[in-house]
Amino acid sequence: MYSQELLKPDGRKLTLYSRCPIVADTLAPSPGSEPIQATPHLRWHPLRGEWVAYASHRQGRTFLPPPEYNPLAPTTDPKFPTELPQGNYDIAVFDNRFPSMTLQVETAPIEIVETLPANGACEVVVFTQDPQASLGSLDLSHLELLLQVWGDRTRALSQHSQIQYVLPFENKGIEVGVTLNHPHGQIYAYPFVPPVPAKMLECQRSYYQTHQRGLLADLIQREIKDDRRILYQDEFAIAFVPVCARYPYEVWIATIQSVATFSDLTSEQRSGLAKALKTVTLKFDGLWNRPFPYLMAWFQAPTDGEPHPESHLHAEFYPPYRTSDRLKYLAGTELAAGMFANDALPEDKAKELQAVLVTLEE
């Protein structure tokens, strides 16, 4: 992996990643030259026992611009700069222009509940320079590079003492709220472990203390033995519709053996995850012969410097579709009670995805 760090005119950082050496004189563009004036803050929710972030400046972010004004495409006219330069690179990562959290904010307003500066980080990960591409269309070596990039960003962000958890994710499709169609994801680095991964880690820690084995690793072995919901499997990685899926077409991708973070992956595990990732995204798009919307989130160990043998790096896909091609929105029982009600059996959805034939090109 090759990389080059640059500084934008507005002070934000840009890092280019490539499978080949990058030209040294690349300049970092920016849609604006003024420093970003973001002052997000956190407020404590006393009934739920969790932090809520407030970032009113995000109301002005770019929303579904026409292709000729794509801010994630490489700049073609210096008079109208985008976020990315021309050059021979594969993936770009830069500080979000409209962050929900930032390491630079120092104060928070005084309210009737506890408040704190939102001292985290928000980065945009542009998967490719091609605006028509998707994860499923990228070649396997490009996807392996992406897994390395997520690891490199996790290491870089964890150097900041405020950061406790790093979460890469992708929102794909306007159905899940995407505001830019160019293939990209984001990385949120939190000053605390957020509620969902915190609950996962709590369950994993309890299981490990009792059994001296990983919870997800044991579940994967049971899924392999059951052999009804597997979409991809090799010696190092697996993709499957979990027996406990909360969404129709929910899919998990993981290493078969536990690894705590992206940085702990071997080259063989990265290769296996890349194949699993490509398989799943191709199957999603092939299900109805059109781009398939989803949220993909990657869960890993906290960045507290402590060993986490209980943690198991994995991705979870949450597509918003029901069985009859209707959108699945969270309703009363999910939002109010926190209990999901799935209208479809995981086994049935797995059969549909298993029936979609895909070809993995090296």
N, C-alpha and C positions, 0 to 999 in steps of 0.2 A: 504494500500500500504506500502510495506517495501522497503527500499533503503539502499545502502552502497556506500560511496564515496571512491575511490582509486586513487592512483597516479602511472602513468606508469613510467618505467625507463627513458624515454625521456622527462619527465616533463609534459606530457599531462594528463588531468583528465579523469577518467572513473567512471561512476555511474551505478550501477546495481539496477534493480527494480524487485520486485517479489510480488506475491500474498501470499507468505509464508515467514517466517523468513529466512535470508541469513546467511550462515556460516561465522563466524567472521574473520577467518584467510585466506580469499581469497586473492591471490596476483594478481596484474594487470600485464599482459604481454605486450610486444610491439615488433613489427617486427624489431625495431632498438633501440639502447640505446642513440644515440646522440640527443641532443636537436634539435627541428625543427627550421630550419633557413628560415622562410618565411617572406618576406617583401613586401606584396601586397600594392598597392596604388590606389588611385582614381584620375581620370582626368575628368574635367568638359567638357561636350559637349555643346558648346554655342548655337548651332542651335536647339537642342532638350530641353535644359534647364534641364539636368539630369547628374548624375554621372555615370561613367563607371569604373569598377574595372579591374585591371591588376594584374595577378598572374602567371608569367611565370614559376614558379617552378612546377605548376600543370601539365606541360608537362611530368613529370616523374611518374605520378600516375599509380597505378596498373590497367591493362586493361584486363578484361575477362580471368582471370587465370583458369586453369583446376581445377576440384573439390578438388583434393588433396592439392592444394595450396590456398584454400579459406581463405583470411585474416579475414573474418568475422565469421568463425566457431571457436568454442572453441579450444584452444591449446591442442593437443594430445601428441606432442613431445616437451619437454622443449628446445631442441636444435634448434627447428624451431618454435619460438613463433608467434602466430597470434595476433590479436587485443583483443581477449576475453579469459577469463580464463574458466576452468571447474567450475561447480557449479550449485546450485539449484536456479537459477534466470530465469526470463521470458524475460526481455527486458534489453538491455544495451545501454548506451549513452556515447560517448567519443568524445574528440576534434579531428576534422578532421586532418589527417596527411598532407593533401595537401589543406590548407584553401585558399579561395578567400578573406577572411578578417580575421584579428586577432587583439585582444586587445593589443598584445605585441609590435606591430610595432609603431615606434615613428617618422619616417621621411618619406618623399616622394621626388622623384626627381623633379628638377626644369624643367618645360616645358613652352611652349608658351601659354598654358592655365593653369588655376588654378589647383593645385594638393593638395591632402591631404593623410595622412596615412589612409589605409583602416582599421579603428578601429571598426571592427565588430567581429562576432564570427561565426564559422561554426562547427556544431556538426553532428555526424553520429548517427542515431537511429537504432539499430539492433532489429527488431521486435520480433525475436524468435531465439533460437539456432538451429532450424531445417532448413537446407538449402533448403529443398524441399517444404517448406510451403509457404503460401501467406496470405494476410489479410483475404481472403475469407475462408481459411481453419482453421483459429484460432477460438477458442471458444469465446463466447460472453464475458465472464469474462476477458479474455486476452485482448480483444479489449477495454473493459472499463478501464483496467489498462493502455493501451496505451494512451487513452484520458487523464487520470490522469498524465501520464508522460509528455505529451505535456504541460499540465498546470504547472507542477513542473519545467520543463525547462524554460518556459516563465517567471516564477517568479525568477528563479535563474539568468537568463540572464539579466532581467530588473533591477537587482541590480547594474549593471554597468552604470555609468552616461552617457557613450557614446551611449548606445543602445536606439534606439527610436522605433524599430519595430521588432517583432519576427514572422517568417514565417516557420511553419513546412510544408514539402512537401515530396512526394514520386515520383520518376521516376521509372516506371516499364516497363521492356522490352528493348531489344537492339534497337528497333525501335525509342525510344525516348532518346537514348544515354547512357543507363546504362552501367557502366564499371564493375560492380560486380553483379552477379545474386542472391546472398544470399538476402532474403527478408529484406529490410532496407529502411529507408528514411533519410532525412536530416533536419536540422534546421538551417536557416540563420537568424542571428540577425544583423540588419543594424544600422548604425549610423545616419540614416535618414529614413523617411517613403518613400519607393520606389514608382515609378510613378503609377503602377497599383493600389495598395491599397490606395494610396493617392487620385486618381481619384474617387475610390469607396467611400471613406470617405467624399470627397467633395460633392458628389451627395446625400449621406445619410444625411449629416449635413444640407444641404439646404432643403431637404424634411422634416426632423424633425422640423426645425425651422418654416416651413410653416404649418405643419399638427399636430405637437406634437405627432407623431406616427413614428414608424420605417418604412423605405422604403421597406426593404426586408420582414418584417413581413406582411406588406400590400400586397406585391406581392404574398407571400405564401398563404394568405387567398384567393386571386383571383385564384391562381392555384387550391386550394382545391375546390372552387366553380365550376370552369371549369371542373375539374376532368377528363382530357384527358391524362395528362402526368405524373401522380403520379406513382412511383415505390414502395414506402413504406410510410406508415403513421401510427402513433399511436398518443397517447395523447400529446406526448412531442417532437417528431422529425418527419422529413419528408425527403424523397428523391424523386427528380423529374427531368425530362428533362425540363429545363426552356423554356418558350415560346420564349425567345430571344436567344436561343442557337447559338453560333458561330460555333461550331463543330458538325458533326454528332455524336450522342451518348454522347454528353456533358450532365453531370448530376451534380446537386447540392444537397448537404446534409446540413440540418440546423435544429436547434431547431425551434419549431413553435413560441414560445415566444422569444423575443430578449434577448440575453445575450451578453455581450461585449467581454469576453475572456473565455478561458478554465477554468480559476480559478472561474468563476461565475456559472459554471454548477452545478445543483443539481444532486444527484445520479440517480433520475428518468430520467433526461435529458441525462446523460451519457449512461444510459442503452438504451434509445431510439436511440441515435446516433450510438451506437455500433451495434444495430440491423439494422439500415439503412445502415451503412458502410458494414456490412457483406452481406446484401441483394444485394447492388449495385455491389460489387466485385464478388459475385457468379454469378450474371446475366451477367456481362461482360465475365467471363470465360466460361459461358454456352452458350453464343451467337454463337460461332463457335467451341465449345468443345476443346478449347485450351487456354493457357494463353493470356490474352488480354492486350495490352500495353496501358499505360495512364500516364499522369501527374496529380497527385492529390495535390492541394494546399489548405491550411487552412488559412482563413483570419479572423483577429480579431482586436481589438482596439490597437492603439499605446501604448507604455509603458512609456508615459510621466507623469503618475501620475494623470492626469486629468480625470474627469468623461466623458464617451462617450456613452450617452444614444442612440445616433444615430447608433452606431455600432452593427452589428449582426454577431456573430460567425457563419461561414459556410465553407464548403469545396466545391471546384469546380473541377470536373474531365474533363480533356481534352484528349480524345482518338484520335489517329491520323488516324482513318479509315473513308473511304468514304462508299457509299452504297454498292458497288459491291466488297467489300473485298480488295480494293486498298488503299495504304497509302495516307493519306492526308498531304501534306507538305504545309507550308505557301508559298504563291506566291506573285506576284507583288502587288495586291491590299491590301493584309494583311500586308506584310512587308514594302512596300514603302508608301502606303497611310494610313494604319492603319484601313481600313474598311474590315471587314470579309465578305466573300461571301460563304454561306452555300448551298451546292448542294442538301440538303435533308431537308424536313420539320421536325421540332421537334416532331410533332404529329406522323409522320410515324415511326421515330426512337424509340419513346416511346412505340409504339405498339409492336415493335420487342422485346424490353427489357421486357415489361409486359408479353409477351408470354413465357419467360424463367422462368420455375418454380424452386423455391429454397426452401430449408428447413432450418430453423434456429433452431439449437440444443442448448439447454441451457447448 
